[in-house]
Amino acid sequence: MEPAEHRAGAGGRRGGTADPVPDPEEDRLGGHLAGAEMPEPVPVIDLFRVSGSHGAAEAEQEAAKLRSALHSWGFFLVTNHGMETSLMDAMATASRAFFQLPLEGNQDHSNLKDRKHWRLEGYGNDDVNAQDQILDCDLLHEYTVSCGRIKDGILRAMARLLELDDDDCLIDELGDRGSTYARFNYYPPCPRPDLVLGIRPHCDVGVLTLLLMDRDVAGLQVLRDGTWYGVPPVGHGYGLTLASLWRSPVHRAVTNSEQERISLAMFYAADLEKEIEPLAQLLDEKQPARYKRVKCRDLLAAHRDTNGAGQENTMADDESWRLPSTVQELAATVQDPPSRYRIPEQDPLSDQLAGAEMPEPVPTINLRRLLASDDVADEEAAKLRSALQRWGFFLVTDHGIEASLMDALIASAREFFRKPLEEKQAYSNLIGGKQWQLEGYGNDPVKTQDQILDWSDRLHLRVEPEDERNLDRWPGHPESFRGLLHEYTVSCKRVKDGILRAMARLLELEDDGILGQFGDKGTTYARFNYYPACPRPELVLGLRPHSDVCVLTLLLMDKHVAGLQVLRDGTWYGVPPVSDRALLVNVGVSLEIMSNGMFRGPVHRAVTNSEKERMSLAMFYSTDLEKEIEPIAELLDEKQPARYKKIKFRDFVATHYDYFSKRERVIESLKI
């Protein structure tokens, strides 16, 4: 019943030489028809092993591969499926023989009733029912029965991955009269294959598709993270499965100028009267339904309408580009970063990813001395003034936070990031699977399709005010995580307060002159940054260049792996890791505005490496969202007028994310 694509029809399969009509130039999915090489081999699942027939250990290993394939691609090859190669070859041969019949013979089986009324079954531009008799009835019947066994085995394995009560739960969801359609696709050679598509981009609307590909000629392509990848042909010992249960992959078919291509798709769909909806066993308060209920018949009709108009899926506007995979998941499967993560070649700073060595050691301030009441405080304050004027950041030591607490918190966070994706997704920053929010596990918001993405994942949590913590986003496992983060938050607050009082004295303000700017409900966010190893670190950034939008940042760096870089006078300098658990203190652009430019928020970024993961923890201290950020009045006079416009912090944050997605500094828009 699956009509998701329009088969390359017989109308142009032989005889015509005129150039085809090209796809509209504005088609956002029509470019790059050649397709990129798959970044890794197509996932291969051994059906015999995943069923448990080889023992529990091998079944678990194969199930892990299946889970990875479904999350990374949404499709996979299945082997050891029990169908004889001779049967698959016979089906392909019979299909090819039919399409090579004279056109008049094929038209006897046309799907145009009275030559004008389209119907689903028959020869032409859509599906062929598995029970029809265009081909040898016994041959097609045998193939259908064999595919049914394969489909059942795959759905049972998927049910186990979802931890459903019954292995047959997904099979039962097809209803009493679930449908199976066979569609024989014939792609004639095209004189200008660069101008056309064999099948337009789409997602299959059914439950599962088994595809018997042409064993010699390629043409199938799949879309991931904005890049079309060509799926290489395989021998008939394999079958390609396109799964709609997880995230159904967007795919298309391209043509070539020399060889015809044939494939056979078996589409498995629910009873037409069955209502399609998320399985009740998969829903709870943390995982609410992401899709509306719809009758299969209505879904099919709506899908035909959108697909006929050259659009993609139907259940919601297709904005899958806004929902990239987690980078940790991506890093485990690709040999090359997808194009969405690659730095543009024209980026003037892209050739400096290695970073220069710091021309001097990172400035280091002893907090205990800085807050003392004797001459050593003046010496330390002079060092602080120099650090702020030259770099905008510094290391702080003797801060009073136990190294054991810092080590334990990072170890706990690392344990969280190493948990299976399903466990981490319980704390996702996507409401309903699609609406981005600041708090939770995931990535930064994706504003545009051409936005370059960062090679990192985040866990972003509000920790102050304490009574506004959203503990649903705080991981419950490991169990130590919440207690450690609370203790660290309290300790960091003392450090932040001491530093800001010292900065206020540098500006000749009252000790609380900066702290008083936070308002009644100043906020603190903890962001755990996880940078997986990248196979091509010279092509990506872990975190794009930016200045922090807050007042102050305390950064607990990875004590073994470098990655932070800071920009000064057009040169990127690498900040070396520190092993003594000193904190890196960074001026935010809110403080740059408050100080009227006397303190400047440094532009910084993070790079990756090919061998080691890296983790850091940033504590961001910001004003009340309703507070207006502006230069502190005591710093202004006729000789020192305001250099920045006034802006409400809520608007400042929103504008920051827009500029951040474009790799620009929001503060430039506020200068007077």
HELIX and SHEET records of a PDB file:
HELIX    1   1 ALA A   10  GLY A   12  5                                   3    
HELIX    2   2 LEU A   47  VAL A   50  1                                   4    
HELIX    3   3 ALA A   56  SER A   72  1                                  17    
HELIX    4   4 THR A   85  PHE A   99  1                                  15    
HELIX    5   5 LEU A  103  GLN A  107  1                                   5    
HELIX    6   6 CYS A  137  LEU A  161  1                                  25    
HELIX    7   7 CYS A  169  ASP A  172  1                                   4    
HELIX    8   8 ALA A  280  LEU A  282  5                                   3    
HELIX    9   9 CYS A  296  GLY A  308  1                                  13    
HELIX   10  10 SER A  320  ARG A  322  5                                   3    
HELIX   11  11 VAL A  327  ALA A  331  1                                   5    
HELIX   12  12 SER A  339  TYR A  341  5                                   3    
HELIX   13  13 SER A  350  GLN A  352  5                                   3    
HELIX   14  14 LEU A  367  LEU A  370  1                                   4    
HELIX   15  15 ASP A  375  ARG A  390  1                                  16    
HELIX   16  16 ALA A  403  PHE A  417  1                                  15    
HELIX   17  17 LEU A  421  GLN A  425  1                                   5    
HELIX   18  18 GLU A  466  GLU A  468  5                                   3    
HELIX   19  19 LEU A  471  ARG A  473  5                                   3    
HELIX   20  20 PHE A  481  LEU A  506  1                                  26    
HELIX   21  21 LEU A  515  PHE A  518  5                                   4    
HELIX   22  22 PRO A  537  LEU A  539  5                                   3    
HELIX   23  23 VAL A  589  MET A  594  1                                   6    
HELIX   24  24 ALA A  633  LEU A  635  5                                   3    
HELIX   25  25 PHE A  649  SER A  661  1                                  13    
HELIX   26  26 VAL A  666  LEU A  670  5                                   5    
SHEET    1   A 5 ALA A  36  GLU A  37  0                                        
SHEET    2   A 5 THR A 227  GLY A 230  1                                        
SHEET    3   A 5 LEU A 220  ARG A 224 -1                                        
SHEET    4   A 5 HIS A 251  ALA A 253 -1                                        
SHEET    5   A 5 ILE A 199  HIS A 202 -1                                        
SHEET    1   B 7 VAL A  44  ASP A  46  0                                        
SHEET    2   B 7 PHE A  75  THR A  79  1                                        
SHEET    3   B 7 GLY A 239  ALA A 243 -1                                        
SHEET    4   B 7 LEU A 208  LEU A 212 -1                                        
SHEET    5   B 7 ARG A 261  ALA A 269 -1                                        
SHEET    6   B 7 SER A 179  TYR A 187 -1                                        
SHEET    7   B 7 VAL A 128  ASN A 129 -1                                        
SHEET    1   C 2 LEU A 112  LYS A 113  0                                        
SHEET    2   C 2 HIS A 117  TRP A 118 -1                                        
SHEET    1   D 2 GLU A 275  ILE A 276  0                                        
SHEET    2   D 2 VAL A 294  LYS A 295 -1                                        
SHEET    1   E 5 ALA A 356  GLU A 357  0                                        
SHEET    2   E 5 THR A 571  GLY A 574  1                                        
SHEET    3   E 5 LEU A 564  ARG A 568 -1                                        
SHEET    4   E 5 HIS A 604  ALA A 606 -1                                        
SHEET    5   E 5 LEU A 543  HIS A 546 -1                                        
SHEET    1   F 8 THR A 364  ASN A 366  0                                        
SHEET    2   F 8 PHE A 393  THR A 397  1                                        
SHEET    3   F 8 LEU A 583  VAL A 587 -1                                        
SHEET    4   F 8 LEU A 552  LEU A 556 -1                                        
SHEET    5   F 8 ARG A 614  SER A 622 -1                                        
SHEET    6   F 8 THR A 523  TYR A 531 -1                                        
SHEET    7   F 8 ASP A 457  GLU A 464 -1                                        
SHEET    8   F 8 GLY A 440  GLY A 442 -1                                        
SHEET    1   G 2 LEU A 430  ILE A 431  0                                        
SHEET    2   G 2 GLN A 435  TRP A 436 -1                                        
SHEET    1   H 2 GLU A 628  ILE A 629  0                                        
SHEET    2   H 2 ILE A 647  LYS A 648 -1                                        
END                                                                             
